[in-house]
Amino acid sequence: MYFNELRYNFESKSQLTFYLMKKKLLMYFNELRYNFESKSQHHC
């Protein structure tokens, strides 16, 4: 019982961190792409 609870907590936490990391990465890539697009537009 106790170990199952521990494992469940651990898995949910790791899933949450993974989700947050993915979210941050997506935001970061969007920002990069936005910056790149705006720069390339200025050059044209």
Helices and strands as residue ranges (DSSP letters): H 2-43
